[in-house]
Amino acid sequence: MVVKVHQFKSALTVSPFAPSWDYIIAEKEIDVDLDELSRLILEKASPEYEITTAPNCKSYFFNVLKWDYPVCKKLHKEIIEFHDEYVRGTRSPRLDGLKIRCWANVMTKGDKLSKHHHGNAPHSYLSGNFSIKCENTSTNYFHPYDNNEMYPIDNESGHMHLFPSWLPHDTSKHEGDSERIIIAFDIYLKDSPLSSLEHSNELIDLRL
C-alpha cells in the first residue's frame, strides 16, 4: 500500500530565537478485515475497560494486538511494517526493544475527542490511530507553536496515521448515526519509564 506523507517543515530561520520544526504525519491504507475488527471491539467493550478520563466519547483500554484472532495478528504486522516505513522515510535510526499498547475509541452521534497529545517527555516516540468505522469526520492536527493553526486530515475507514507522540490533535464532532470506531496506539522506547504508565500491563513487544 502507498504511504501518503504530510510533511511540515519551517522556513530557514533568521533569528536565533525563531522557532523551527520538521515532522511528518504519515497516512496509509491498511488491508485488514474491518467488519471483523469492529465486531470484536464492540463485543468486548464493557464498563470494566472504560476510561473515565475520556468524557466526550467511550474509550476502552484493551490491547487488541494481544487478542488471539487472525485479524488482530494481521493488524499487528501492518503496524510493524508501517513503523519501519516511517523510520526509513524520516532517516531515523531503527531501534530495538520497542513496546506498544493500544485502546479503542467508540463514538456515537455528537461525540468528539478534545485536543490532546500522547506524550512530550524526553523519551516520547511515535503514536498512531487507525479508523475502523467512520463517517464524515476528521482528525485535526495542530501546529507545534501556533495552537490556532490546524491541519485536518479526513478519516477514512481502513486508513492509519502515524505521527510524533508530542503532536497535539483532536477530532471533529461525529454526526453519523452509527458508531465511529478507531484504534489509537503508542509506541515506546525500551528504556522509557513504563512502570509508571497507567495500564502498563497492556504493553507488549512491538516486534512479534
Sequence and secondary structure as in RCSB ss.txt:
>XXXX:A:sequence
MVVKVHQFKSALTVSPFAPSWDYIIAEKEIDVDLDELSRLILEKASPEYEITTAPNCKSYFFNVLKWDYPVCKKL
HKEIIEFHDEYVRGTRSPRLDGLKIRCWANVMTKGDKLSKHHHGNAPHSYLSGNFSIKCENTSTNYFHPYDNNEM
YPIDNESGHMHLFPSWLPHDTSKHEGDSERIIIAFDIYLKDSPLSSLEHSNELIDLRL
>XXXX:A:secstr
  EEEEEEE    SSTTS   EEEEEEEE  S HHHHHHHHHHH  GGGB TT TTSEEE   GGGS SHHHHHH
HHHHHHHHHHHHHHTT    SS EEEEEEEEE TT    SB S  STT  EEEEEEEE SS EEEEE SS TT E
EEEE  TTEEEEEETT  EEE     SS EEEEEEEEE TTS GGGSTTGGG EES  
